[in-house]
């Protein structure tokens, strides 16, 4: 039966959740249950949620304590795997009624609901594993930073599993050691959304339909305003929709920008963004192809000038060999390139890397001075840290905030194609465009689904 919260029921569960917040706010996060295992709530049960939960559950010290999904079919499949777990359709109910049954939360839902759920988890002193991009709105980054400051005991991890690959970790070491000299600029590109149509609504179809019986549409919309159900939106093609996804740039940002931000701590917040596209993103849909440049001010001898630009392309667009300062074009699908005075690093999304110097390329793993990179299980590292076992963690939310900020700026600026927007994160404003500030920084949350304040 479709579950729709009545106002009375919502007020009851919200009051219970608030009481839980007041109580938990005075205590530290519980590391694990009395039996020593980390008890985990999985929000978003199928798709990437199934992968995340399966990997986390494969850790011998994990118990899947709860399952939450707005789709009853997904919930039934998850319950068949973990019959001992409690189930619910509404994440708010999980925290209001079952908060004492879990210590950590996996958030694997569409982009628009990331912030409300993960911030609710942090407000309840729960460790969080959150899918990428970290949040959907620029304002939500500031919310997460306040939560991190208020809850330093919590272990957080972004769904950035490729950063565990030895090649990507080696790339960070090479750049941090300055083996290629001062950094000039970076280029990042992805084939997305050109591959297939499994995740993207290429036709920009607006066709109303009846809500499937298995889907609670009210809960799926979450913080977004009420609207009809459309074909080619839920359950998986929401990435192309402005209110729900972040298109190709958002989908791939953390997987391609991560090496840059782990290598250069000085890249704190951009000062400008300019996205070029044939037409602006519409009321309903993102646009592509896009080429975006996000610029940082830097004051370090690691950089060749006082600014460092990151160029981010989608739709199979690629930089030229001249831009990369190499003798021949790079014909690959997903790449990160850092151009330095002493050479250029080019890396694919899974960590295969070449270093170009003086017109010649070598395998990046042959660079001198690299340490050993033992195998690292991205999901198990989060569990270990939740349990107090300090291991290498890629990518905690403090790093995810910087990656996501660059990503979201590139995405949101597609509403103002060809315009250089000057960004001031401290004010959450584009200082040269009140219109951009008023339209692409924050959303109007629907009653009952706003992220809770934390800290």
C-alpha positions in Angstrom: 0.0 0.0 0.0 1.3 3.5 -0.9 2.5 5.3 2.2 1.7 9.1 2.5 2.4 10.8 5.8 -0.6 12.6 7.2 0.1 15.9 8.8 -0.7 14.4 12.2 1.7 11.5 11.7 4.4 13.8 10.3 4.2 16.1 13.4 4.3 13.1 15.7 7.4 11.6 14.0 9.1 15.0 13.7 8.6 15.7 17.4 10.1 12.3 18.2 13.0 13.0 15.9 13.6 16.4 17.6 13.6 14.7 21.0 16.2 12.3 19.7 18.3 15.2 18.4 18.2 16.9 21.8 19.3 13.7 23.6 21.9 12.6 21.1 23.4 16.1 20.8 24.7 15.8 24.4 26.6 12.5 23.7 29.3 11.2 21.4 28.4 9.0 18.4 28.3 5.3 19.3 31.0 3.5 17.4 29.2 0.2 17.4 26.5 -2.0 19.0 27.2 -4.0 22.2 28.2 -7.0 20.1 31.0 -4.9 18.6 29.5 -4.6 15.1 28.7 -1.4 13.3 25.0 -1.3 12.8 24.1 0.3 9.4 21.0 1.8 8.0 20.8 1.7 4.2 18.8 4.5 2.6 18.3 3.9 -1.1 18.2 0.1 -1.4 18.8 -0.7 -5.0 21.0 0.5 -7.9 24.2 2.1 -6.5 22.7 1.5 -3.0 22.8 -2.2 -3.6 26.5 -2.0 -4.4 27.3 0.3 -1.5 25.4 -1.9 1.0 26.9 -5.1 -0.4 30.4 -3.8 0.0 29.8 -2.5 3.5 28.0 -5.6 4.5 31.0 -7.8 3.4 33.0 -6.3 6.3 33.0 -8.9 9.1 32.1 -6.3 11.7 29.0 -4.9 10.0 25.4 -5.6 10.7 22.8 -4.2 8.2 20.2 -3.0 10.8 17.7 -1.1 8.6 16.5 -0.6 5.1 14.7 2.4 3.7 13.4 3.0 0.2 10.5 4.9 -1.3 10.0 2.0 -3.8 8.3 -1.0 -2.3 9.8 -3.4 -4.9 13.3 -2.2 -4.0 12.5 -2.6 -0.3 11.3 -6.1 -0.8 14.5 -7.1 -2.6 16.6 -5.6 0.1 14.5 -7.3 2.8 15.0 -10.7 1.1 18.8 -10.2 1.5 18.6 -8.9 5.1 15.5 -10.3 6.7 16.6 -9.3 10.2 16.7 -5.5 9.2 13.8 -3.2 10.0 12.2 -1.6 6.9 10.5 1.7 6.2 9.6 3.9 3.3 10.4 7.3 4.9 13.9 8.2 6.1 12.4 10.5 8.7 10.5 7.5 10.2 13.8 5.6 10.5 15.3 8.3 12.7 12.1 9.0 14.7 11.4 5.4 15.5 14.6 3.4 15.1 17.5 5.7 15.8 18.7 3.5 18.7 19.1 0.5 16.3 21.8 1.9 14.0 25.2 3.7 14.3 25.9 4.7 10.7 24.0 5.5 7.5 24.5 4.8 3.8 22.8 7.5 1.7 22.5 6.2 -1.9 19.5 8.2 -3.3 19.1 10.8 -6.1 21.1 13.9 -5.8 18.3 16.2 -4.6 17.8 14.3 -1.4 21.4 13.9 -0.3 21.6 16.9 2.0 18.3 16.4 3.9 19.2 12.7 4.7 22.9 13.0 5.4 22.4 16.1 7.6 19.6 14.4 9.5 22.0 11.5 10.1 24.7 13.8 11.3 22.2 15.6 13.6 21.5 12.3 15.2 25.2 11.6 15.6 25.4 8.9 13.0 28.5 8.2 10.8 27.7 8.8 7.1 28.6 7.2 3.8 27.1 9.5 1.1 26.9 9.1 -2.6 28.3 11.6 -5.0 27.9 14.5 -5.7 27.9 15.3 -2.0 24.9 17.6 -2.2 22.7 19.2 -4.8 22.8 22.9 -3.9 25.7 25.3 -3.2 24.2 26.5 0.0 24.1 22.9 1.2 27.9 22.8 1.2 27.9 25.4 3.9 25.4 23.3 5.9 27.7 20.3 5.7 30.7 22.3 6.8 28.9 23.6 9.8 27.9 20.0 10.6 31.5 18.8 10.3 32.6 21.5 12.7 29.9 20.6 15.2 30.4 16.9 14.9 34.1 16.2 14.6 33.7 12.7 16.0 31.7 11.5 13.0 33.3 9.5 10.3 32.2 10.5 6.8 32.9 9.2 3.4 31.9 10.2 -0.1 31.1 7.5 -2.7 34.4 8.0 -4.5 35.7 4.4 -4.7 38.1 5.1 -7.6 40.3 7.1 -5.3 41.3 3.9 -3.7 43.1 2.8 -6.8 46.9 2.8 -6.5 47.3 4.9 -9.7 45.2 7.8 -8.4 46.9 7.7 -5.0 50.3 7.7 -6.8 49.3 10.7 -8.9 48.6 12.6 -5.7 52.1 11.8 -4.4 53.8 12.9 -7.6 52.0 16.2 -7.6 52.4 16.8 -3.9 56.2 16.1 -4.2 56.4 18.7 -7.0 58.0 16.2 -9.4 56.5 18.0 -12.4 57.3 21.5 -11.2 54.8 24.3 -10.7 51.2 23.6 -11.7 49.8 25.8 -14.5 46.3 24.5 -15.1 44.2 21.3 -15.2 41.9 19.8 -17.7 39.2 17.2 -16.9 36.8 15.6 -19.4 34.1 12.9 -19.6 32.2 11.1 -22.3 29.0 11.4 -20.2 26.2 11.8 -20.9 26.9 10.4 -24.4 27.0 6.7 -23.3 23.6 5.0 -23.8 20.4 6.3 -22.2 20.3 4.3 -19.0 20.9 7.3 -16.7 20.1 10.4 -18.9 17.0 11.6 -20.5 18.6 12.5 -23.8 15.3 13.3 -25.5 14.3 15.8 -22.8 10.9 14.1 -22.7 8.1 15.7 -20.7 5.3 13.1 -20.7 3.0 12.9 -17.6 2.1 9.4 -16.5 0.4 7.6 -13.7 2.6 7.0 -10.6 3.7 3.4 -10.4 2.0 1.5 -7.6 5.3 0.6 -6.0 6.6 4.2 -5.8 5.7 6.7 -3.1 6.0 9.8 -5.3 5.6 12.2 -2.4 8.6 10.8 -0.6 10.6 10.5 -3.9 10.2 14.2 -4.5 11.4 14.9 -1.0 12.6 18.5 -0.7 11.4 19.5 -4.2 8.1 21.1 -4.9 5.1 18.9 -5.8 4.8 18.1 -9.5 3.3 15.4 -11.7 5.1 12.1 -12.3 6.9 12.0 -15.6 8.1 9.1 -17.7 11.9 9.2 -18.1 12.4 10.7 -14.6 12.2 8.1 -11.9 13.7 5.8 -11.0 17.0 6.4 -12.8 16.9 9.1 -15.5 16.7 12.0 -13.0 20.3 13.0 -13.7 19.2 15.1 -16.7 16.6 17.0 -14.7 17.5 20.4 -13.2 15.7 19.9 -9.8 16.9 16.4 -9.2 20.3 15.7 -10.7 23.5 17.4 -11.7 23.9 16.0 -15.3 27.2 14.6 -16.5 29.5 17.2 -14.8 27.9 16.4 -11.4 27.8 12.7 -12.0 31.6 12.4 -12.7 33.0 15.4 -10.8 34.4 13.6 -7.8 35.8 10.7 -9.9 37.8 13.1 -12.0 38.6 16.1 -9.9 39.7 14.2 -6.8 43.4 13.9 -7.6 43.6 17.7 -8.1 42.1 18.5 -4.8 44.0 15.9 -2.8 47.2 17.1 -4.4 46.7 20.8 -3.7 45.3 21.8 -0.3 45.6 25.4 -1.4 42.5 25.1 -3.7 40.0 26.1 -1.1 37.2 27.9 -2.9 36.9 29.2 -6.5 36.7 32.9 -7.2 35.0 32.5 -10.6 33.2 30.2 -13.0 32.3 30.4 -16.6 30.4 27.7 -18.4 30.0 27.7 -22.2 27.1 25.8 -23.8 25.0 26.2 -26.9 21.9 27.0 -24.9 21.2 27.6 -21.2 19.8 24.9 -19.0 16.0 25.1 -19.1 13.4 25.1 -16.3 13.3 21.3 -16.3 16.6 20.0 -17.9 20.3 20.5 -17.8 22.1 21.3 -21.1 25.1 19.8 -22.8 27.6 19.8 -24.3 29.3 22.1 -21.7 32.8 23.5 -21.2 33.4 25.1 -17.9 36.3 26.9 -16.3 36.6 27.3 -12.5 39.3 29.6 -11.3 41.1 29.6 -7.9 43.3 32.3 -6.5 46.5 30.8 -5.0 49.5 32.2 -3.1 51.9 29.2 -3.2 55.1 28.4 -5.0 53.4 25.2 -6.1 51.7 27.2 -8.8 53.2 29.1 -11.8 50.9 32.1 -11.3 48.5 33.6 -8.8 45.5 31.8 -10.4 44.9 28.2 -11.1 42.1 27.3 -13.7 40.4 23.9 -13.9 38.7 23.3 -17.2 35.9 20.7 -17.1 34.3 19.3 -20.3 31.4 16.9 -20.9 29.9 15.1 -23.9 33.2 13.6 -25.2 34.8 17.1 -25.7 38.6 16.9 -25.2 41.4 19.5 -24.9 43.9 19.7 -27.7 47.4 18.4 -27.6 48.6 22.0 -27.6 46.6 22.8 -24.5 48.0 19.7 -22.8 51.5 20.5 -24.0 52.0 17.1 -25.4 52.9 16.0 -29.0 49.7 14.0 -29.8 46.0 14.1 -28.9 44.6 12.0 -26.1 41.7 10.0 -27.3 40.1 8.7 -24.1 36.8 8.7 -22.5 37.4 10.0 -18.9 40.6 11.8 -18.0 42.2 14.1 -15.6 45.2 16.1 -16.8 47.4 18.5 -14.8 49.8 20.7 -16.8 52.9 21.7 -15.0 56.1 23.6 -16.0 58.1 20.4 -15.9 55.6 18.0 -17.6 52.0 16.9 -17.9 50.2 14.1 -15.9 47.3 12.4 -17.7 45.3 9.9 -15.9 42.1 7.8 -16.6 39.3 7.4 -14.1 40.7 4.1 -12.9 44.2 5.3 -12.3 46.2 4.4 -15.4 48.6 7.2 -15.7 51.2 8.7 -18.1 53.7 11.4 -17.4 54.8 13.5 -20.4 58.2 15.2 -20.4 60.0 16.7 -23.3 57.6 15.1 -25.8 58.1 11.6 -24.3 55.7 9.6 -22.1 56.4 7.1 -19.4 54.1 5.1 -17.1 53.3 7.2 -14.1 54.0 4.3 -11.7 57.6 4.3 -12.8 58.2 7.8 -11.3 60.9 7.7 -8.6 60.2 8.2 -4.9 56.8 6.6 -4.9 55.8 4.7 -1.7 54.1 1.4 -1.7 50.3 1.5 -2.2 48.8 -1.5 -0.4 45.3 -2.5 -1.4 42.6 -0.3 0.0 38.9 -1.2 0.2 37.1 2.1 0.0 34.0 0.9 1.8 35.8 -1.1 4.5 38.0 1.8 5.3 34.9 3.8 6.3 33.7 0.9 8.5 37.2 0.6 10.1 37.3 4.3 10.9 33.8 4.2 12.3 34.9 1.4 14.6 37.9 3.5 15.7 40.5 1.7 13.6 42.4 4.5 11.8 43.1 3.7 8.2 43.5 5.7 5.0 40.2 7.3 4.2 39.3 8.5 0.7 37.2 10.7 0.6 35.9 12.3 3.9 33.3 15.0 3.6 35.9 17.8 4.3 37.6 17.0 1.0 34.3 16.2 -0.7 33.1 19.7 0.0 35.9 21.2 -2.2 35.4 18.7 -5.0 31.6 19.2 -5.0 31.9 23.0 -4.9 33.8 23.1 -8.2 31.4 20.5 -9.7 28.3 22.4 -8.7 29.6 25.7 -9.9 30.3 24.3 -13.3 26.8 22.7 -13.4 24.8 25.6 -12.1 26.6 28.2 -14.3 25.0 26.5 -17.3 22.0 28.7 -16.6 24.1 31.7 -17.5 26.2 30.5 -20.5 29.2 32.5 -21.5 29.1 34.7 -18.4 32.0 34.9 -15.9 30.3 34.7 -12.5 32.4 35.9 -9.6 31.9 33.6 -6.6 32.2 34.5 -2.9 31.6 31.4 -0.8 31.6 33.3 2.5 28.6 35.3 1.3 27.0 32.4 -0.8 26.8 34.9 -3.6 27.9 35.8 -7.1 29.2 39.3 -6.5 28.6 40.5 -10.1 25.2 38.8 -10.6 22.3 39.1 -8.1 20.2 37.1 -10.6 22.6 34.2 -10.4 22.7 34.5 -6.6 18.9 34.4 -6.4 18.5 31.5 -8.8 21.3 28.9 -8.6 22.7 29.0 -5.0 19.8 27.5 -3.0 16.4 25.9 -3.2 13.0 26.5 -1.6 12.5 23.3 0.5 9.1 21.7 0.8 7.7 21.6 4.3 9.0 18.7 6.2 12.0 17.9 4.0 14.4 20.7 4.7 17.9 19.7 6.0 18.0 20.1 9.8 20.5 22.6 11.2 23.5 20.9 12.7 25.7 23.0 15.0 
